[in-house]
């Protein structure tokens, strides 16, 4: 999925920015993605659309306009065994299921459904992770549109579908007889005829295919095969035909997308390779996949190590570091001479039954008994190993120690089962069957087998793959590499859910943990001098700032004050419990100053930042204390003012003889009640600052005091309001009293006159 996003981004980067403005070449690049997914992707236990082949995609850009002018793909190790059988809970390649569900199924005699065909029956009822059903019918319609958009002709599209149907019918061809001689079962003869029909084999070709499936034919002899060997030979034909069609499709896409021969060409290559695998049953495919990951990890480590050294050299820091153990011995275990791949090739050429040669291969590996990355399986260790697999995968396995061996990879130890190693490694089409298929009436099918090699010294699958891997590594080493690790957060494909063990396993398998450990062995944290000073100036001792000349000296002073000398732990002694790294004293130099940056060991930066947080907390407490003191002082003075005003009001009321007036007494009492409440709060706030409260946690004390201050600030306006109301009430009563006295005086004067 990530490769699709990257390719879409790069294709759009050369266009004005919208898909509608893409050039035909850019559009065809994107249309090729669904084709490769349909023929090379399948549902696995962890992924509904897992790529079962490795590919190195190269986008070629015009050096002047940066528009996409070409595209080509190199592919590696298509998982052929998935065509004939799939692990429990997994499906075969999408195109088989899509054709079986399409509206063209009856045309290919496939209307019985996926459950009726041997090669698809195990995955017929499977759904996506989360229980969502596959919409294979709609996916097939999208596939047909992509085939046309990619520039394939009708005859070429027909050939792909015919081969897909032919493989399905061939898988339903069964045999009867003994282990020494077999023949095609009469009930499955129609399936064989359907397979021959779609592969373009006439009557003579069909008879030749039938004879070829149950015999081994060479110019020197003809030998009959038993039922098991005939089934194996049938599967080889099916896998080879499909693999040749897949190879042809890759070549056809490259042919249509690499027509530009510009003078200036800029290339961006994307390697989408298999991830490290440790499955319930680890066979030849898993061994080669993990070998690939070992090679990529070695390249990754080399590049990261060189980049680290370059960063030090650029800044004038001449302090090397140990990158940790290399995985080169593990790679040599496979590719050396002798190595696992070479021993496997020798066993393929040795005489004897293939089932016995698997055990002979494991026995021959005992030459590596002293190798640090190899462990021969023992009866005492098989039981616990199988129990761990059963606990992890929920499947019961029955492996014998004589057919197993373990390899300690960078991501962990993997138990391999050599069952069918010889068969898979010799996964080439016998010459007499290649001759039959080369006589197909279909030119497209005939072309797939016209160049079949006749020599008997052909390389095994593993040898071919190792040669491809070496060429790929050479190509990658010649470019500038960036690495992207895709992490699946959970096994249910649900948003906002992270399964920590799953993520950690992927980080380990992806080599991220190993890379971080390598970088951690050096100086993983580095900062520009100015950035360092801007972040940590708060740690500076107050009287030192005036003497600082530049950022580097400032940085050096800060580090000496709070870390110590580069090779000591002098300043960390009293702070080791606050974010400082453990065992730093055993790591040698703690930090180094370059031309523009400071380089720090793992843990130093975290320790400094923890110290900054402590100092910020202390400063915040000082600010809060000053603020509370100032606000408390304002409250006290205002409280005194309100108290004096209230006493004046009470005295005025008494002198005027109005203290007993209910409305005046009520107003004064309300103000007095609020004054007492404010006074009690102030007294309580003062108590929280007394020594007996200092034993409480600091933050609790701050919280209590802050709550009181908030209450004081809220009650202060109310007290002022009540005092003012008391003043107003007293003034109103005084005026009314004066008016009444005036009226009374007038009335008395009138009476005297009368």
N, C-alpha and C positions, 0 to 999 in steps of 0.2 A: 504494500500500500504506500509506503514511504517513497519507493521508487517512482510510482505513478505521480505522486505529488511533485517530486523533483523534476520529472520529465515534463509535466504540464507547465511548471513554472519556467523552465528553461525554454520551452517552445514559445511560451507567451512573451518571454523576455526579448526575443528577436522580433516579435510583432509589435504593433503600436500599443498593445495592452489588452485587447479584447479578442475572443476566439473567432469572432466574425471577420476579423482582419488578418487571420492567419494565411500564410501562403499554402498552396497545395501540399508542399513537402512537409510543412509543420503539421498540417491536418492529418496527413497519412502517418506521421510518427505517432500521434496520439491514437489513431485508429488501430495501430498494430498492437496496442497493449491488450485489449480484450481477446485478440486471437491467441496470444501467448498464454493468457490466463486460462482460456478454455481448453487448450491442448496440454498445458504443462502445470496446471494448478489443481488442487484437490482439497477436500475437507480432511483435516486431521483432528487429533484429540484437542489441540489447542488453538486451531485456526480454521475458519470456514473456507478460507481461500489461500491455502498455503502453497507457495511456489515449490515444486518438487524437482527443480533443476536450477543450476546456477547460471547466471548470465552476466556478461560484461557488455554493457550497452555504450556505444560511442556516438555522441551527437557532434556533428561537424558544422562549424559556423563559418560564415564568410568573415575573413579577417578585417574587412573594411566596414561592412554594414551590420555585422553580428547577427544576421538572419540565419536560420537553420537551413543548411544546404545539403545535408546528408545524414544518414543514420545507418548504423550496422550493429549486429549482435553476434557475440560469440557465446555459445552455451556449453555447459559442462554437466555431465553425469545426470542425464534424465533418469529418474527412478523407474527403471523398466519393470521391476518386480511388482509394482503397484498395478500394472495392467492385468496380471493374472490373479493376484491376491492382495488383500489389504488387511492391515491390522484391525483388530476388533474396535468398532466405533469410528472407523474411517471409511472414506469412499474412494472410488477410482477417479480418474480424471474427469473433469466436468463435462467434456464433450460427449462421453458415453451416456451419461445420465440425461443430458440435454436432448440428444437425438432420440433416446427412448421415450421422452415425454413430449416430443414435438408432433406437429400435425403431419410430418412425413414418416412417422414410425411405421405405418402400414406399408408404405412404399418399399421399405427395407425389411419387411417381415419381422418387425420388432414390436408389433402392437401388443404382445403378451406382457409387456412391462419389464421393469428392471429385475423384479423378483424371479423371472423365468430364465435368466441368463447367469451362468456360473460366474462370470467375471464381474457382475454388478449386484448379485443377490445379497451379499453381506451388507451393502450400504443402501439397499432399496428403501428401507423405512427410516433412515436417519434424518434428523432435522438439524438445523443450525444450532449453535450454542445459544441457549436460552429458550429452546423449544420452537423457534420460528421455522416453518417449513421452507424448503428450497423451492423457488419458482423457476424450475428448469425450463419450462415451456417458454416463458418470457425471455429467459437468458439465451435460449436458442435463437429466438427472433433477433435479439441484439447481436448475436454472433454472426448471423447471416448478413446483417447490415454492415458489420465491421469487415467481413470478408470482401464484400463488394467495394466498400470504401477504400480498402487497402490495395485495390487494383487487381485482385485475382479474377481470372476469367471463369466463365461458367463451367468449363470442362475441368478446371483446376479445383473449383469448389466441389464439384461432383466427385472428383477423385478422392478428396479428403473424407467426404461422407461415406463413400463406398468402402474405403479402407476401414473406417470406424465400424461400419456395420459388419464387414467381413471378419474383423477381429472378434466381435461379439458372437457371431455364429460359429467361428472356429473354436471359441471357448466352450461351446455346448457340444462339441464332438467328443464323445467318450469311447472307451475301449473295453474289450472283454478278452478273456483268455488267461494265460498264466504269466509268471514272471520271466518266462523264457520266450514266449511267443504271444503276440496280441494281434487283434484285428479290430476294425471300427465296428462299434455296436450298431446293429441294424436300426435301432430306434433313433440313433443320432445321425444317420446317413443324410437325412434331409438338411441338417445343420451344416454338414460338410459341403453339400452341394450348394447351399446358399452362400457359404464362405467363398467357394470357388467362383460362383457367379459374380460376386461383387469385386473379387480380385482379378477378374478377367481371365480365368483359367478355363479353356475349353474342356471337352470330354476327356481328351488324352491328358491334359494337364491336371484335371481333377483326379484321374486314376493315378497319375504320377505322384500327386500330393498325398493321396491315401497310402500308396506304397512307401513313400518317403517317411511318413509319420511312424510307421511300424518297423522300419529297417534302417540299418546303417549301410550305405552303399559307397564303395570306393572302387577305383579301377582294379584293385587286387581281390576284393572279396565283398560279399553281401552277408550281413548278419542281422538276424531277427531281433527285435526288441520286445521286452515284456510290457505289461500294462503300465507300470510306473514310469519306465523310460519313454514309452510312447507319449504319455501325458506330459512329461518334461519336454519332449521334442515339440509337441504341439504348442506348449507355452512359449518355447523359444521362437517358433515361427510367428506367433501372435505379437510377442514383444518386439521382435526385429522389424516386422512390417510396420508397426505403429511408430517405432523409433525412427525408421527411415522416412516415414511421412513427416514426422516432426522435424527432422533434419532438413528435409526438402522445404518445408514451410519457412524455416529460418533463412535458408538460402534465397528463397523467393522474395521474402521481405527485404533482405539486404540488396538483392538485385534491383528491386523497384525504388529503393530509397538511397542508393549510392550511385546516382547518375551524374553528379556534379564533380568536375575535376578543376577546381579553382586553383589559382596560383598561391593565394594566401589562405591557409586553413587553420582554424583554431578548434581544438578538439577537447571536449569534456567527456570523460568516461565515468560510468556509474557501475560499480560492481555490486550486484545483488546476489549475495552468496548465502548458502545454507547456514543457519545458526547451529551452534553446538548442540548435539543430540545425545540424550541418554534415555532410550525408550525401554519398554518392557523387554523387547527382544532386539538386541543390537547386532545387526548383520553386517554384510559387506558394505552396504550403502552407508550405514552409520559410521563405519570405520573410515571410509574415504571422506565423508563429510567432516568428521572430526579432525582428520589429517589436514583438510583444507583450512579449518579454523586455526589449527596450530600454525600453519604457514602465514595466515593473515595476522595472527597474533604476534608472530615473530617480526613481521614487517611493521606492525603497529608499534611494538616495543622499540624496534630500531629507530623508527622515525621519531617517536617521542623522546628517546634517549638523545638522539642527535639534536633535536630541537632544544632540549634542556641544556645541553652543552653549548649550543650556539647562543642561547640567552645569556649564559654565564660569560662566555667569551666576549660577547658584544658589550657587556657592562664591566669587563675587566675583573671579574671574579674568578680567580684561578683555584677553585676548590672543586675537585671532582667528587663523585659519589658513586656508590655501588648500585647499579640498576637492579640488583637482585638476581636470583637464579634464572638462567635462560632456558627456554623450552626447546632449544636446538637439539639436545640429546633425545627428546621425545620424537622429533621429526626424523632424526637419523635412525631411530629404531624402526621406522617404516621404510624409509627410502635408502638406507645404507646398503652396503654390500658386505656380508649378507644383511638383508632386512626383511621385514614381514612381507612386503610386496614381492621381493625376489624369491623368497621361500614359497610363497603362494603360487607364483608362476612355475616354479620347478615341480610342485605337486600336481599342477594342472597337466603337465606333460608326462608325468609318471604313469605307468600302467596300473590297472586295477579299477575296482568299482569306485564311483564317485562318492558314495556314502562312506566308504572306508577311507578314502583319501582325505576327507574332512578331518577325521581323527588323526590321521598321519600328519596332516598339516599342523595341528595343535601340538602333537608330540614333537615335531621338528622345531617348534618355537622354544623348546626348553633350552636351546643354545643361548637364550637371553636370560637365563635364570638369575644371573648376577646383575642384570641391567636395572638401574634405579627406577625406571618407568614401567617395567614389565613384572607381572606376577602370574605364575601358573596357578590355575584353579585347583583347589584341593577339596577332597570330600568334606573336611571339617569346616571349610569356609563357604561352601555352596549353600548350605541351609540358611544361615543368617542373611546371605546376599539375596536369596530368593524371597525371604520373608520381607526384607526391606522393599523389594520391588512390588510385592503383593500389597503391602501397606500403602505405597505411594500410588500405584496405578489401579488397584482393585482387581487384578487378574492373577490367576493361579498359573504358575509356570513349572515346567518339568524339564530342567536341563541337567545334563550329566557333566561332571567335572572334566571328563575326557574330551569334551567338545567346547570347552570354554577357556578363556584367558582374560586377564585384566590389564588395562593400560592406565597409568596415572597421567592424565592430561593436565593442562594448566587450570582447567575448570573443575577438575575432580577425577576420581577414579571411575572407569567405565568397564563393565563386564560385557565382553563380546561373546557371542555364540557362533561358532564356526559352522553351524549347520547350513548346508547348501552354499558354502563359500566357493567350492570348486565349480559347482554348476553355474553360479552367478558370474564367476570370474571368466568362465569359458563361454559366456553368453554371446556366442556368435552362431550364425546360421550355417548348418552343415552344407557342404558344397552341393550335394545332390538335391537338396531342397532349394538352394539358391538357383540352381539350373532350372528347376520347375517354374519358379516365380519369374525368372528372367524371360520365359516364353509366354508371358501374359499377353492377351490380345489388347490390353489397355496400354498405350504408349507411356502414359504417366507412371503406371505400376512397373512396367518393364524397365523404365529408366532408373528406378530405385535400385535394381539389382544387376544392371548391365555391367557395372564396374566391380563386381564382387571379386575379391582377391582369391587366387587359387593356391597360394603357398601355405604350407603347414606350419610355418614359424611365426604366425601372427601373435601380436602382443595380447596379453590378457586385458580385461577391463581395467584392472588396477594399474597396470603398467601404462596404458594409454592415458589414464587419468593423471597419473603422476607427471607424465611428459607435458600434458596440457597445463597442469598446475605450475610447473617450472616456467613455461612460457608466459603464463599469466603473471607470475611473480616478477619476472624480468620486465614485463611491460609496466607493471605498477611501480617498480622501483625507479623507472625512468621519468615518472611524472611527479607532480606536486599533489600529495594526497591529503584528503580530509576524511574523517571518519564520523559516521552517524550510527548510533546504536538505537534500535527501536525497542522500546520497553512496553510490554503489555501489562496494564495495571491489574487486571483481574481475569479470571478464567471464564466468567459469565458474560463478558462483553457488555457490562453495565456501566453507565456513567457514575461519577462521584464515588467510586469504590476502589480501594487499593488493598491488594492482598500482599502484605509485606514479605512472606516467604517466597511467593512467586516472583516478585520484583527482585528480591535479593538473588534468587537463583538465576534470573536472566542477566543481572549485572555481573554475576560470577562467570556464567557461561559466555557472556559477550566479551570477557576480558577487561571489563571496566575496573573491577576490583584489583586485578593484577597491575593494570596501568597506574591506578592511583597509588598502590603500594610502591611501585617503582618511583613515582614522582615524590612520594612522601619520604623516600630515602634521601632526597636532596633538600632543596629549599623551596617547598611548594608555594609559600606565601611571599609575594613580592609587591612592593609599592613604590611609586615615584616619591622622591624626597618631599616635594611640596604637598602631595596628597597625604603623606604620612604625617607631616606637621599639621596640616589642616584638621586632621581627624584626632590627633593626640596632643595638641597644644595644651589641652586642659590639664594634662598630667604634669606640665612643667612647674618646677619650683619657682615661686614668685620672683626671687632676686636674680635668677639666671638670665632672664629674657634680654636684658640690656646688653649682655656680652655676646649674644649670638650673631655671628657674621653672616652666614648663609644657611640655606635649607639643609644642606648635608650636615653641617656642624650642629644645627638645631636637632636634627634627627639623631645624630650620634649622642648628644647630651641626654635626650629623652630615653634612649635605649640603655645608656649606662646607668641612669638614675633608677630605672624601673625593671631592668633585666639584668644588668651587670655587664662585665666585660664579655666579649664575644665567646670566650671559651670557658666561662665560669657560671655558677648559679648563685653568686653572692646576693643579688637583689631579689631572688625568688624565694629565699628561705622562709620568710614570714607570710608568704601569700600562696603557698602551694595548694591550698584547699580552695582557692577561688579561681577556677578556670585554667590554671597552669597545667601543662602537659606532664604526664608521669614519665619518670626516668629520663628526663631531658639531660641530666648530667652525664649520662652514658652515651650521648650522641655526638660528643665533640663540640665543634663550633656551633653556637646557637644562631648567629646571624652574621651577615657580611655586607659591607657597604661597597656598592659598585660606583660607576660613573654617574648614573642617574637614578638608581634604585637601591632600596635596601632589600636584601634577601633574608628570609627568616625560616627557621626550622618549623616543622609542624607543631602547633600548639602555642607558639610565641604570640602570634597575632590574636588568638582567642584570649590569652592571658591579659594582653594589653587592653582589649576591649572590655573584659570583665572589670579591670581596674578603672577604666573610664566610667563604667556604670556605677561603681561604688563612689567615685568622686562626684559624679552628677547627683547621686542620692544625698551625699553629704552637703553639697552646695544647695540643693533644693530644700533641705532641712534648715539651713541657715537662712535662706530667703523666706521660707515660711515663718520661721521664728521672728525675723525682723518685721515681717508683714503683720503677724499677730500682735507683736509688741506695739506697733504703730496704731493698728486699729483698736487694740485694747485701750491704749492711752486716750485715743479720741473718744472712745465710749465712756471712759471714766470721767473725763472733763465734761462731756456733754451730760453725763448722769449727774454730776455735781451741779451743773447749771440748771438742769430740770428740777433737782431737789431744792435748790435755793429759790427758784421761781415758785415752786409749789408751797414752800414755807411762807414766802411773801404773800401769796394768794390767801393762805390760811390766816396769816396775821391781819391782812386787810379785811378779811371777812369778819374776824373777831372784833377788830376795832370799829368796824361799821355796824356791829351787832347783827350781822347777816349769817353767821356761822351755823345758826340753827335752822336757817331756811332750808326746807327739804331739797329743792333743786340745786342749791349751792352745795349743801352737804353731800348730795349724791355725786355731783361732778368732782368735788375734791376727793371723795372716797375712791372713785373710779381711777383717777390719776394716781392716787397714793397706792392703790393695789398694783397698778402696772409698774410704779416706781419700785415697789418692794420685789416684784418678780425680776425686774432687770437687775436690781441689786443682788438678789440671790444668785442669778446666773453669773454675774461678775465674780462673786465670791467663790462660786464653784469652779469657774475657769481659773481663778487664782490657785485653788487647791490642786488642780491637775498639773500645775507647774511646780508643785512642792516635791521634795525628795522622795516621799513615799510612793509617788506615781512613776518614778523613773524605773522601777523594777518591771513595769509592764512593757510589752513589746513596743518598739519605737513607732511602728506604723499604727498600732491601735491607739496610742496616745495622740498621734497626729490626727487620727480620725475623730476622736472624741473632742479635742480642742477645736478642730475645724467645724464640727457640728454645732458646738456652743457658739462660736463666732457667727455662724450663719443665723442662729436663732437670735443672737444679740442684734445683728444688723436688721433683722426683720422686726424686732420689738421696739427698736429705737424710734422709728417714725410714729408708731402707735402711742408711745409715751409722750412724744412731742405733741401729737394731736390731742391727747386727753388733757394735757396741761393747758394747751391753747383753748380748748373747750371750757375748761374750768375758769380761765381768765374771762372768756366771753360771757359765761353764765353769771359770774360775779359782777361784771360791768353791767349787764342787762338788769340784774336785780338791784344794783346800786342806783341805776337810772330810774327804774320804776319806783324805788324807795324815795328818791329825791323828788320825783314828780308827785308822789302821794303826799309827801310832807308839804310841798308847795300848795297843793290843793287843800290840804288840811289847814295850812296857815291862812289861806284866803277865806276858807269857810269860817274860821274862828274870828277873823277880822270883820267879816260880814255880821256875825252874831253880836260882836261888841258894838257895832254901829247901830244895830237894831235895839 
